[in-house]
Amino acid sequence: MKAIFTLGLGLLSAVQALPSARAAASSTVDGTRFSIDGKTGYFAGTNSYWIGFLTNNKDVDTTLDHIASSGLKILRVWGFNDVNAKPGAGTVWFQLLSSSGSQINTGADGLERLDYVVKAAETRGVKLIINFVNYWDDYGGMNAYVKAFGGTKEAWFTNEQAQAQYKKYIAAVVSRYAKSDAVFAWELANEPRCKGCSTDVIFKWATDISAYIRSLDASHMITLGDEGFGLPGGTSYPYQTSEGVDFVKNLGIKDLDFGTFHMYPDSWGVPTSFGDGWIKDHAAACKAAGKPCLLEEYGSNASCDIQKPWQQTSLGLAADGMAGDLFWQWGDQLSGGPSSDDGNTIYYGSELATCLVTDHVDAIKAAE
């Protein structure tokens, strides 16, 4: 999802602790399903792009307490925050990109913020998908690399300077959390696209980068983070390869452990009824590939009537390719007010959360 909201910053805690070195790989693949902490099944979760940018530890704790108590097991977070110029004091940033010398911020307003999220997730049994770059321009993304190293976002995938720095950043993040059992999976990018490109571009890039991550951490799972474009079964825009993505082809990459796909019918110009077939077609592709499918983002005007059937379809395919779903996005009351509302936010304690979180978790338990 293209995140377009930012958060106010709270007070920064003076002391941060690195995540403890626990046994890794508590989250693994079991056929076309996931196994978490020794339990194989279907898992529900959500997204919070903003949690790693919070500067008030109590806000992080409150959010993760609510996620855990709601029965959600997987949380996808932004593991990137790129800038081309250092912001003022108190603003969180993870990486400064510059042709004259890039800098990875490991300080109190940098990766120590993500450290706290990982540590807090460890204590609550919440598993994190951590990604490394954004296709969209929010929080820097590929565009920040383009500003530093030239070219275009389409050329980013083959830009040697950009890829060299991207790998340095991956190594910096993976080295911090490779021994953490809070890591569910490493993710190459949020919604990578290469408009008008041959599908070989993303395929070759994903093959190289996933192998590189595997060389750094042989234990944790790795996934692409794409929207699932380029798929047999339909003729509408999302099924086409015009964004340079071939879902089935990418599923065949050895070092990608599971497939991801997203679902935003409103944004894609297709009816909400599109969702049922979109889920079924991805499940079939994953089943054929022998890998799990994760419906990693989905939303439609925060509607129970629209989204609940999607959840039911996905859960109904738990033995046939679908391994879980993560709605976009989690909402909570923070010290500075409510978290970002992009129209798809489901706030903790709301009537909508009862329908799409509580009832969904109960349905998963009943199906076990």
FENNOR-V182857 format. One record per residue. PHI is phi as a letter, one per 40 degrees, with the letter a starting at -180 (999 if undefined). PSI is psi in radians with two decimals (* if undefined). OMEGA is omega in radians with two decimals (* if undefined). Layout:
phi=PHI psi=PSI omega=OMEGA
phi=PHI psi=PSI omega=OMEGA
This chain:
phi=999 psi=2.47 omega=3.08
phi=c psi=1.79 omega=-3.12
phi=c psi=2.23 omega=-3.07
phi=b psi=0.13 omega=-3.13
phi=b psi=2.61 omega=3.06
phi=b psi=2.87 omega=-3.08
phi=b psi=2.63 omega=2.95
phi=c psi=2.66 omega=-3.07
phi=b psi=2.38 omega=3.10
phi=c psi=-2.87 omega=-3.14
phi=c psi=2.45 omega=-3.12
phi=c psi=2.19 omega=3.11
phi=c psi=2.48 omega=-3.02
phi=c psi=-0.52 omega=-3.05
phi=b psi=2.27 omega=3.08
phi=b psi=2.60 omega=3.12
phi=b psi=2.46 omega=3.09
phi=c psi=2.65 omega=3.09
phi=d psi=2.52 omega=-3.12
phi=c psi=2.69 omega=-3.11
phi=c psi=1.61 omega=3.12
phi=b psi=3.08 omega=3.07
phi=c psi=2.36 omega=-3.10
phi=c psi=3.09 omega=3.00
phi=f psi=0.82 omega=3.00
phi=c psi=-0.15 omega=3.08
phi=b psi=2.15 omega=-3.07
phi=a psi=3.03 omega=3.05
phi=c psi=2.40 omega=3.04
phi=b psi=1.55 omega=-3.03
phi=g psi=-2.14 omega=3.09
phi=b psi=0.37 omega=3.09
phi=b psi=2.96 omega=3.07
phi=b psi=2.64 omega=3.00
phi=b psi=2.15 omega=-3.13
phi=b psi=2.14 omega=-3.14
phi=f psi=0.70 omega=3.07
phi=g psi=-0.04 omega=-3.13
phi=b psi=2.15 omega=3.10
phi=c psi=2.34 omega=-3.13
phi=i psi=-2.81 omega=3.10
phi=b psi=2.35 omega=-3.04
phi=b psi=2.47 omega=3.08
phi=b psi=2.70 omega=3.12
phi=a psi=-2.84 omega=-3.09
phi=a psi=-3.09 omega=3.13
phi=b psi=2.49 omega=2.96
phi=a psi=1.66 omega=-3.14
phi=c psi=-0.41 omega=-2.96
phi=c psi=-0.24 omega=-2.98
phi=c psi=-0.57 omega=3.14
phi=c psi=-0.09 omega=3.14
phi=b psi=0.00 omega=3.09
phi=c psi=2.49 omega=3.13
phi=b psi=-0.01 omega=3.08
phi=b psi=1.94 omega=-3.08
phi=d psi=-0.56 omega=-3.14
phi=c psi=-0.56 omega=3.09
phi=c psi=-0.70 omega=3.07
phi=c psi=-0.82 omega=-3.12
phi=c psi=-0.78 omega=-3.14
phi=c psi=-0.81 omega=-3.13
phi=c psi=-0.83 omega=-3.12
phi=c psi=-0.56 omega=3.03
phi=d psi=-0.78 omega=-3.10
phi=c psi=-0.70 omega=3.10
phi=c psi=-0.83 omega=-3.12
phi=c psi=-0.78 omega=-3.11
phi=c psi=-0.36 omega=3.10
phi=c psi=-0.16 omega=3.13
phi=g psi=0.16 omega=3.09
phi=c psi=2.39 omega=-3.01
phi=b psi=-0.51 omega=-3.04
phi=b psi=2.31 omega=3.10
phi=b psi=2.17 omega=3.11
phi=c psi=2.22 omega=-3.07
phi=b psi=2.74 omega=3.05
phi=c psi=2.13 omega=3.09
phi=c psi=0.27 omega=-3.12
phi=b psi=2.70 omega=2.99
phi=a psi=1.51 omega=-2.97
phi=c psi=2.47 omega=3.09
phi=b psi=2.79 omega=3.04
phi=b psi=-0.10 omega=3.04
phi=a psi=2.46 omega=-3.10
phi=c psi=2.22 omega=3.10
phi=c psi=3.06 omega=3.13
phi=c psi=2.90 omega=-3.14
phi=d psi=2.45 omega=3.11
phi=g psi=-0.14 omega=3.09
phi=c psi=2.24 omega=-3.09
phi=c psi=2.33 omega=3.01
phi=a psi=2.57 omega=-3.07
phi=b psi=-0.56 omega=-3.06
phi=a psi=2.26 omega=3.02
phi=c psi=2.13 omega=-3.10
phi=b psi=2.20 omega=-3.11
phi=a psi=2.45 omega=3.11
phi=c psi=-0.37 omega=3.13
phi=c psi=0.01 omega=3.13
phi=h psi=1.95 omega=-3.13
phi=c psi=2.82 omega=-3.09
phi=b psi=2.29 omega=3.05
phi=c psi=2.16 omega=-3.05
phi=c psi=1.84 omega=3.13
phi=c psi=0.19 omega=-3.05
phi=c psi=-2.91 omega=-3.04
phi=c psi=-0.45 omega=3.07
phi=b psi=0.35 omega=3.14
phi=b psi=-2.24 omega=-3.04
phi=c psi=-0.22 omega=3.03
phi=c psi=-0.46 omega=3.07
phi=c psi=-0.73 omega=3.09
phi=c psi=-0.59 omega=3.06
phi=d psi=-0.79 omega=-3.08
phi=c psi=-0.67 omega=3.10
phi=c psi=-0.78 omega=-3.14
phi=c psi=-0.79 omega=-3.14
phi=c psi=-0.74 omega=3.14
phi=c psi=-0.62 omega=3.10
phi=c psi=-0.66 omega=3.10
phi=d psi=-0.82 omega=-3.04
phi=c psi=-0.28 omega=-3.09
phi=b psi=-0.01 omega=3.12
phi=g psi=0.33 omega=3.08
phi=c psi=2.38 omega=-3.09
phi=b psi=2.38 omega=-2.99
phi=b psi=2.34 omega=2.87
phi=c psi=2.11 omega=-3.08
phi=b psi=2.09 omega=-3.14
phi=b psi=2.94 omega=-2.87
phi=b psi=-0.24 omega=-3.13
phi=a psi=2.73 omega=3.14
phi=b psi=2.39 omega=2.97
phi=c psi=-0.67 omega=-3.13
phi=c psi=2.90 omega=-3.03
phi=c psi=-0.17 omega=3.13
phi=c psi=2.35 omega=-3.11
phi=f psi=0.68 omega=3.04
phi=g psi=-1.33 omega=3.10
phi=g psi=-2.84 omega=-3.12
phi=d psi=-0.54 omega=3.14
phi=c psi=-0.57 omega=3.10
phi=c psi=-0.61 omega=3.05
phi=c psi=-0.72 omega=3.13
phi=c psi=-0.74 omega=3.11
phi=c psi=-0.61 omega=-3.10
phi=c psi=-0.69 omega=-2.95
phi=b psi=0.00 omega=3.09
phi=g psi=3.13 omega=3.12
phi=g psi=-2.64 omega=-3.14
phi=b psi=2.98 omega=3.09
phi=c psi=-0.56 omega=3.09
phi=c psi=-0.58 omega=3.14
phi=c psi=-0.15 omega=-3.11
phi=d psi=-0.65 omega=-3.05
phi=c psi=-0.35 omega=-3.13
phi=b psi=0.10 omega=3.11
phi=c psi=1.98 omega=-3.00
phi=c psi=-0.74 omega=3.14
phi=c psi=-0.77 omega=3.14
phi=c psi=-0.76 omega=-3.12
phi=c psi=-0.60 omega=3.11
phi=c psi=-0.76 omega=3.13
phi=c psi=-0.65 omega=3.07
phi=d psi=-0.75 omega=3.11
phi=c psi=-0.65 omega=3.08
phi=c psi=-0.70 omega=3.14
phi=c psi=-0.76 omega=3.08
phi=d psi=-0.82 omega=-3.12
phi=c psi=-0.67 omega=-3.13
phi=c psi=-0.72 omega=-3.11
phi=c psi=-0.83 omega=-3.11
phi=c psi=-0.70 omega=-3.12
phi=c psi=-0.46 omega=-3.13
phi=c psi=-0.54 omega=-2.96
phi=b psi=0.19 omega=-3.07
phi=c psi=-0.42 omega=-3.14
phi=b psi=0.15 omega=-3.12
phi=c psi=2.32 omega=3.09
phi=c psi=0.06 omega=3.04
phi=c psi=-0.29 omega=-3.11
phi=c psi=2.07 omega=3.03
phi=c psi=-0.86 omega=-3.14
phi=a psi=2.68 omega=2.96
phi=c psi=2.46 omega=-3.12
phi=b psi=2.29 omega=-3.03
phi=c psi=-0.75 omega=-3.06
phi=a psi=2.80 omega=2.97
phi=c psi=1.97 omega=3.06
phi=f psi=0.96 omega=3.13
phi=c psi=2.34 omega=3.09
phi=b psi=2.72 omega=3.01
phi=a psi=1.41 omega=-2.98
phi=d psi=2.21 omega=3.11
phi=g psi=0.02 omega=-3.11
phi=c psi=2.76 omega=2.92
phi=c psi=2.53 omega=3.12
phi=c psi=-0.21 omega=3.08
phi=c psi=-0.48 omega=-3.07
phi=c psi=-0.98 omega=3.14
phi=c psi=-0.64 omega=3.13
phi=d psi=-0.86 omega=-3.12
phi=c psi=-0.71 omega=3.11
phi=c psi=-0.82 omega=-3.12
phi=c psi=-0.60 omega=3.09
phi=c psi=-0.78 omega=-3.13
phi=c psi=-0.84 omega=-3.05
phi=c psi=-0.68 omega=3.12
phi=c psi=-0.63 omega=3.07
phi=c psi=-0.66 omega=3.11
phi=c psi=-0.78 omega=3.11
phi=c psi=-0.72 omega=3.13
phi=c psi=-0.59 omega=3.12
phi=c psi=-0.42 omega=3.12
phi=c psi=-0.55 omega=-3.06
phi=a psi=1.81 omega=-3.08
phi=c psi=-0.05 omega=-3.00
phi=c psi=-0.81 omega=-3.02
phi=c psi=2.72 omega=3.13
phi=c psi=2.79 omega=-3.14
phi=b psi=2.44 omega=3.08
phi=a psi=2.93 omega=-3.02
phi=c psi=-0.81 omega=-3.12
phi=g psi=0.28 omega=-3.08
phi=c psi=2.99 omega=-3.10
phi=c psi=-0.09 omega=3.11
phi=g psi=0.33 omega=3.13
phi=c psi=2.81 omega=3.07
phi=g psi=1.36 omega=-2.97
phi=a psi=2.37 omega=3.03
phi=c psi=2.60 omega=3.06
phi=h psi=-0.27 omega=-3.14
phi=a psi=3.04 omega=-3.11
phi=b psi=-0.11 omega=-3.12
phi=c psi=2.92 omega=-3.05
phi=d psi=-0.85 omega=-3.09
phi=c psi=-0.44 omega=-3.14
phi=c psi=-0.24 omega=-3.07
phi=c psi=2.93 omega=-3.12
phi=b psi=0.40 omega=-3.08
phi=c psi=-0.35 omega=3.09
phi=c psi=0.18 omega=3.09
phi=g psi=0.28 omega=-3.10
phi=b psi=2.29 omega=3.06
phi=b psi=1.74 omega=-3.01
phi=d psi=-0.85 omega=-3.09
phi=c psi=-0.74 omega=3.12
phi=c psi=-0.80 omega=-3.11
phi=c psi=-0.50 omega=3.07
phi=d psi=-0.45 omega=-3.11
phi=c psi=-0.08 omega=3.13
phi=c psi=2.19 omega=-2.98
phi=d psi=-0.76 omega=-3.01
phi=c psi=0.10 omega=2.99
phi=c psi=2.08 omega=-2.99
phi=c psi=-0.45 omega=3.13
phi=a psi=2.82 omega=-3.14
phi=c psi=2.57 omega=3.05
phi=b psi=2.61 omega=2.96
phi=a psi=2.68 omega=-3.11
phi=b psi=2.97 omega=-3.08
phi=a psi=1.90 omega=3.10
phi=b psi=1.33 omega=-3.10
phi=d psi=-0.69 omega=-3.11
phi=c psi=-0.76 omega=-3.12
phi=c psi=-0.50 omega=-3.05
phi=c psi=-0.07 omega=3.11
phi=g psi=0.51 omega=3.07
phi=b psi=2.75 omega=-3.13
phi=c psi=2.74 omega=-3.14
phi=c psi=-0.40 omega=3.08
phi=c psi=-0.29 omega=3.09
phi=d psi=-0.53 omega=-2.99
phi=d psi=-0.70 omega=-3.08
phi=c psi=-0.86 omega=3.14
phi=c psi=-0.63 omega=3.12
phi=d psi=-0.75 omega=3.11
phi=c psi=-0.82 omega=-3.10
phi=c psi=-0.70 omega=-3.11
phi=c psi=-0.64 omega=3.08
phi=c psi=-0.70 omega=3.10
phi=d psi=-0.73 omega=-3.14
phi=c psi=-0.71 omega=3.13
phi=c psi=-0.73 omega=3.14
phi=c psi=-0.70 omega=3.11
phi=c psi=-0.73 omega=3.13
phi=c psi=-0.59 omega=-3.13
phi=c psi=-0.21 omega=-3.13
phi=g psi=0.47 omega=3.13
phi=b psi=2.65 omega=3.11
phi=c psi=2.68 omega=3.00
phi=b psi=2.38 omega=3.07
phi=b psi=2.07 omega=2.99
phi=c psi=1.63 omega=-2.83
phi=c psi=-0.45 omega=3.05
phi=a psi=2.44 omega=2.99
phi=a psi=2.58 omega=3.12
phi=a psi=2.68 omega=3.07
phi=a psi=1.49 omega=3.09
phi=f psi=0.59 omega=3.10
phi=f psi=0.92 omega=-3.06
phi=b psi=2.17 omega=3.08
phi=c psi=-0.79 omega=-3.06
phi=c psi=-0.59 omega=-3.12
phi=c psi=-0.78 omega=-2.98
phi=c psi=-0.49 omega=-3.14
phi=c psi=-0.76 omega=3.08
phi=c psi=-0.58 omega=3.08
phi=c psi=-0.79 omega=3.12
phi=c psi=-0.72 omega=-3.12
phi=c psi=-0.69 omega=3.10
phi=c psi=-0.80 omega=-3.12
phi=c psi=-0.82 omega=3.13
phi=c psi=-0.62 omega=3.13
phi=c psi=-0.30 omega=3.13
phi=b psi=0.38 omega=-3.09
phi=c psi=-0.47 omega=3.12
phi=c psi=0.07 omega=-3.04
phi=b psi=0.74 omega=3.01
phi=h psi=-0.52 omega=-3.13
phi=c psi=2.33 omega=-3.09
phi=b psi=-0.20 omega=3.14
phi=i psi=3.02 omega=3.09
phi=a psi=2.55 omega=-3.14
phi=b psi=1.94 omega=-3.13
phi=c psi=2.64 omega=3.03
phi=b psi=2.12 omega=-0.07
phi=b psi=2.93 omega=3.10
phi=c psi=2.43 omega=3.06
phi=b psi=2.53 omega=-3.12
phi=a psi=2.86 omega=3.06
phi=c psi=2.02 omega=-3.10
phi=b psi=3.03 omega=-3.10
phi=c psi=-0.50 omega=3.14
phi=c psi=0.14 omega=-3.11
phi=h psi=-3.03 omega=-3.11
phi=c psi=2.57 omega=3.07
phi=c psi=3.00 omega=-3.04
phi=d psi=2.38 omega=3.06
phi=b psi=1.88 omega=-3.13
phi=b psi=0.23 omega=-3.12
phi=g psi=-0.29 omega=3.09
phi=b psi=0.16 omega=-3.05
phi=c psi=2.37 omega=3.07
phi=b psi=1.91 omega=-3.04
phi=c psi=2.42 omega=3.10
phi=d psi=2.32 omega=3.09
phi=g psi=-0.04 omega=-3.11
phi=c psi=2.90 omega=3.07
phi=c psi=-0.63 omega=3.10
phi=c psi=-0.65 omega=3.12
phi=c psi=-0.59 omega=3.08
phi=c psi=-0.76 omega=-3.12
phi=c psi=-0.88 omega=-2.95
phi=c psi=-0.17 omega=3.10
phi=b psi=-1.14 omega=-3.08
phi=d psi=-0.90 omega=-3.10
phi=c psi=-0.63 omega=-3.14
phi=c psi=-0.79 omega=3.11
phi=c psi=-0.70 omega=3.10
phi=c psi=-0.67 omega=3.13
phi=c psi=-0.66 omega=3.10
phi=c psi=-0.77 omega=3.12
phi=c psi=-0.70 omega=-3.12
phi=c psi=-0.47 omega=-3.11
phi=c psi=-0.18 omega=-3.08
phi=c psi=* omega=*
